[in-house]
């Protein structure tokens, strides 16, 4: 055996040992890739039904929103009708009620004024008598 053969044999043994050390991590890496492929496949299998459920949910939400839009437009129409009805009642009943209230106020003011004038005559007589009496009392003391 020559030195070249020995060197070749040592290189072959070293390569075999190196290959032996690298086989275990390569096998583990292969299993990891298999698990990764299985996970991706399972994710795809589960994603399709989830997307279908999402589409169904979005359709139901859109239907509910359409119902809400109908309800809100009906409420808006009702509010407008109530406003118009309030304006109608205000113009129909408001003016007569205001006129009636002002008439009662004028009647009340007139009655109070009349009562003051009538009471002022008798009260004026009483005030004049009181003034005369106080003048006599003051005159007698001085």
C-alpha positions as CSV (number, residue, x, y, z in Angstrom):
1,X,0.0,0.0,0.0
2,X,1.4,3.3,-0.9
3,X,1.0,6.6,0.8
4,X,-1.5,7.7,-1.7
5,X,-3.7,4.7,-1.0
6,X,-3.5,5.3,2.7
7,X,-4.3,8.9,2.3
8,X,-7.3,7.9,0.1
9,X,-8.4,5.4,2.7
10,X,-8.2,8.0,5.5
11,X,-10.1,10.5,3.4
12,X,-12.8,7.8,2.6
13,X,-13.1,6.9,6.3
14,X,-13.3,10.6,7.3
15,X,-16.0,11.2,4.7
16,X,-17.9,8.1,5.9
17,X,-17.7,9.4,9.6
18,X,-18.7,12.9,8.5
19,X,-21.6,11.4,6.5
20,X,-22.6,9.3,9.5
21,X,-22.7,12.5,11.7
22,X,-24.7,14.4,9.2
23,X,-27.3,11.7,8.5
24,X,-29.1,12.1,11.8
25,X,-29.7,15.9,11.5
26,X,-30.7,15.4,7.8
27,X,-33.3,12.8,8.8
28,X,-34.6,15.1,11.6
29,X,-34.7,18.0,9.0
30,X,-36.6,15.7,6.6
31,X,-39.2,14.9,9.4
32,X,-39.5,18.6,10.1
33,X,-40.3,19.3,6.5
34,X,-42.8,16.5,6.5
35,X,-44.5,17.9,9.6
36,X,-44.4,21.4,8.0
37,X,-46.1,20.1,4.8
38,X,-48.7,18.3,6.9
39,X,-49.4,21.5,8.9
40,X,-49.8,23.6,5.8
41,X,-52.2,21.0,4.3
42,X,-54.2,20.9,7.6
43,X,-54.3,24.7,7.7
44,X,-55.6,24.8,4.1
45,X,-58.2,22.1,4.9
46,X,-59.4,24.2,7.9
47,X,-59.1,27.6,6.2
48,X,-61.6,26.8,3.5
49,X,-64.6,26.1,5.9
50,X,-63.6,29.1,8.0
51,X,-63.7,31.3,4.9
52,X,-67.1,29.8,3.9
53,X,-68.4,30.6,7.4
54,X,-67.0,34.1,7.1
55,X,-68.7,34.7,3.8
56,X,-72.0,33.4,5.3
57,X,-71.6,35.7,8.3
58,X,-70.9,38.7,6.1
59,X,-74.0,38.0,4.1
60,X,-76.1,37.8,7.2
61,X,-74.6,41.1,8.5
62,X,-75.4,42.7,5.2
63,X,-79.0,41.5,5.4
64,X,-79.3,42.8,8.9
65,X,-77.8,46.2,7.8
66,X,-80.4,46.4,5.0
67,X,-83.1,45.8,7.6
68,X,-81.6,48.5,9.9
69,X,-81.5,50.9,6.9
70,X,-85.2,50.2,6.3
71,X,-86.0,50.8,9.9
72,X,-84.0,54.0,10.1
73,X,-85.6,55.4,7.0
74,X,-89.0,54.6,8.4
75,X,-88.1,56.3,11.6
76,X,-86.9,59.3,9.7
77,X,-90.1,59.5,7.7
78,X,-92.1,59.1,10.9
79,X,-90.1,62.0,12.6
80,X,-90.8,64.2,9.6
81,X,-94.5,63.4,9.7
82,X,-94.6,64.1,13.4
83,X,-92.9,67.4,12.8
84,X,-95.4,68.4,10.1
85,X,-98.3,67.3,12.3
86,X,-96.9,69.4,15.2
87,X,-96.6,72.4,12.9
88,X,-100.2,71.8,11.7
89,X,-101.5,71.6,15.3
90,X,-99.5,74.7,16.2
91,X,-100.9,76.7,13.4
92,X,-104.4,75.3,13.8
93,X,-104.7,75.5,17.6
94,X,-101.9,77.8,18.5
95,X,-103.4,81.1,17.2
96,X,-106.9,80.6,18.7
97,X,-105.4,79.5,22.1
98,X,-103.1,82.6,22.1
99,X,-106.1,84.8,21.3
100,X,-108.2,83.2,24.0
101,X,-105.4,83.5,26.5
102,X,-104.8,87.2,25.7
103,X,-108.6,87.8,26.0
104,X,-108.6,86.3,29.4
105,X,-105.6,88.3,30.4
106,X,-107.2,91.5,29.2
107,X,-110.4,90.6,31.1
108,X,-108.4,89.9,34.3
109,X,-106.4,93.1,34.0
110,X,-109.5,95.1,33.5
111,X,-111.2,93.4,36.4
112,X,-108.2,94.1,38.7
113,X,-108.0,97.7,37.6
114,X,-111.7,98.2,38.2
115,X,-111.4,96.6,41.7
116,X,-108.5,98.8,42.5
117,X,-110.4,101.9,41.5
118,X,-113.4,100.9,43.5
119,X,-111.2,99.9,46.5
120,X,-109.1,103.1,46.1
121,X,-112.3,105.2,46.7
122,X,-113.0,103.5,50.0
123,X,-109.4,103.2,50.8
124,X,-108.9,106.9,49.9
125,X,-111.6,107.8,52.4
126,X,-110.0,105.7,55.1
127,X,-106.6,107.3,54.3
128,X,-108.1,110.8,54.5
129,X,-109.7,110.0,57.9
130,X,-106.4,108.6,59.1
131,X,-104.6,111.7,58.0
132,X,-107.1,114.0,59.7
133,X,-106.8,112.0,62.9
134,X,-103.0,112.1,62.9
135,X,-103.2,115.9,62.3
136,X,-105.4,116.3,65.3
137,X,-103.2,114.2,67.5
138,X,-100.1,116.2,66.4
139,X,-101.9,119.4,66.9
140,X,-103.1,118.6,70.4
141,X,-99.5,117.6,71.6
142,X,-97.9,120.7,70.2
